[in-house]
Amino acid sequence: MVMKSRRTFLKIGMIGIASFFVFVWNKLTLNYIESSSKKQVNFPMPQNKLVSFLNGYIVIRQNNNTRVLSAHCTHLGCKINRTENDLLVCPCHGSEYDLSGKVVKGPAYKNLDEVPFKISSDGAQLEING
């Protein structure tokens, strides 16, 4: 009987320690994303592409409208870097977003953040204020 309760105690302890490290990792990842996203960057305006991935941002040009989204998945912060069937796909856990940044398939449950931006007067530069 004593062995069984020790094993149970150790299992519960290991689960607690693992949960703590997952919690801390999540907080550190989210803090890094927030601190690294508060900057101003310039890129050449992507031409003739519906979706472009630019160093942590996703630029979507659709029907003469431009939208800039954060490329960091809202699940655990992995960088989204590909599309499949007009969906933005996270390479880590398979979350999918439509081209407006809304969650289509989890595990993410929050939509992608829209990022403020400006297009230069000649249309050649994209200034992102992340």
C-alpha positions as CSV (number, residue, x, y, z in Angstrom):
1,M,0.0,0.0,0.0
2,V,2.8,2.4,0.8
3,M,4.4,1.9,-2.6
4,K,1.2,2.8,-4.4
5,S,0.8,6.1,-2.5
6,R,4.4,7.0,-3.2
7,R,3.9,6.3,-6.9
8,T,0.8,8.4,-6.9
9,F,2.5,11.2,-5.1
10,L,5.4,11.1,-7.6
11,K,3.1,11.1,-10.6
12,I,1.1,14.1,-9.2
13,G,4.4,15.9,-8.5
14,M,5.7,15.3,-12.0
15,I,2.4,16.5,-13.6
16,G,2.6,19.6,-11.4
17,I,6.2,20.4,-12.4
18,A,5.4,19.8,-16.1
19,S,2.4,22.0,-15.9
20,F,4.4,24.8,-14.2
21,F,7.0,24.6,-17.0
22,V,4.4,24.8,-19.7
23,F,2.8,27.8,-18.0
24,V,6.1,29.6,-17.7
25,W,7.1,28.8,-21.3
26,N,3.7,30.1,-22.6
27,K,4.2,33.4,-20.6
28,L,7.7,33.9,-21.8
29,T,6.7,33.2,-25.4
30,L,3.8,35.7,-25.3
31,N,5.9,38.4,-23.6
32,Y,8.6,38.0,-26.3
33,I,6.0,38.3,-29.0
34,E,4.5,41.4,-27.4
35,S,7.9,43.1,-26.9
36,S,9.3,42.2,-30.3
37,S,6.1,43.4,-32.1
38,K,6.3,47.0,-31.0
39,K,8.5,48.4,-33.8
40,Q,8.3,50.1,-37.1
41,V,9.7,48.4,-40.1
42,N,9.6,49.1,-43.9
43,F,9.4,46.5,-46.6
44,P,9.1,46.8,-50.4
45,M,5.4,46.5,-51.2
46,P,4.7,42.9,-52.3
47,Q,3.4,42.8,-55.9
48,N,1.2,40.3,-57.7
49,K,0.9,38.0,-54.7
50,L,-2.3,37.3,-52.7
51,V,-0.4,36.4,-49.5
52,S,3.2,37.4,-48.6
53,F,5.2,36.5,-45.5
54,L,7.5,39.3,-44.3
55,N,9.6,38.8,-41.2
56,G,6.8,38.1,-38.7
57,Y,4.0,39.7,-40.7
58,I,1.5,38.4,-43.2
59,V,0.5,40.8,-46.0
60,I,-2.7,40.0,-47.8
61,R,-3.7,41.9,-51.0
62,Q,-7.2,41.0,-52.0
63,N,-9.7,43.0,-54.2
64,N,-7.6,46.2,-54.2
65,N,-7.4,46.0,-50.3
66,T,-4.3,45.4,-48.3
67,R,-4.4,43.8,-44.8
68,V,-1.4,43.1,-42.5
69,L,-1.7,40.4,-39.8
70,S,0.7,39.2,-37.2
71,A,2.3,35.9,-38.4
72,H,2.4,34.6,-34.8
73,C,-0.2,31.9,-34.1
74,T,-2.4,32.8,-31.2
75,H,-2.1,29.2,-29.8
76,L,1.6,29.2,-28.8
77,G,3.2,31.9,-30.9
78,C,4.7,29.8,-33.7
79,K,5.4,31.7,-36.9
80,I,2.8,31.1,-39.6
81,N,4.7,30.7,-42.9
82,R,2.4,28.9,-45.4
83,T,-1.0,28.8,-47.0
84,E,-3.1,25.9,-48.1
85,N,-6.4,26.3,-50.0
86,D,-6.5,30.1,-49.1
87,L,-6.0,29.3,-45.4
88,L,-3.1,30.4,-43.3
89,V,-1.6,27.3,-41.6
90,C,0.5,27.2,-38.4
91,P,3.3,24.6,-38.9
92,C,3.4,23.7,-35.2
93,H,0.0,22.4,-34.3
94,G,-2.1,22.9,-37.4
95,S,-4.2,25.8,-36.5
96,E,-5.8,27.4,-39.6
97,Y,-7.0,30.9,-40.2
98,D,-8.9,32.4,-43.1
99,L,-7.4,35.4,-45.0
100,S,-9.0,37.9,-42.7
101,G,-7.2,36.3,-39.7
102,K,-10.2,34.5,-38.2
103,V,-9.7,31.0,-36.7
104,V,-11.1,28.3,-38.9
105,K,-9.5,25.3,-37.1
106,G,-7.9,25.0,-33.6
107,P,-6.2,24.5,-31.3
108,A,-5.9,28.3,-31.6
109,Y,-9.1,30.0,-30.4
110,K,-8.1,33.7,-30.9
111,N,-8.0,35.5,-34.3
112,L,-4.7,36.8,-35.6
113,D,-3.9,40.4,-34.7
114,E,-4.3,43.1,-37.3
115,V,-1.2,45.3,-37.5
116,P,-1.4,49.0,-38.3
117,F,0.4,50.0,-41.5
118,K,0.9,52.7,-44.2
119,I,1.6,52.5,-47.9
120,S,3.9,55.1,-49.3
121,S,2.5,57.6,-51.7
122,D,4.1,56.0,-54.7
123,G,2.9,52.5,-53.5
124,A,6.4,51.0,-53.4
125,Q,6.9,50.8,-49.6
126,L,4.9,49.2,-46.8
127,E,5.5,50.8,-43.4
128,I,4.3,48.5,-40.6
129,N,3.8,49.8,-37.1
130,G,3.9,46.6,-35.1
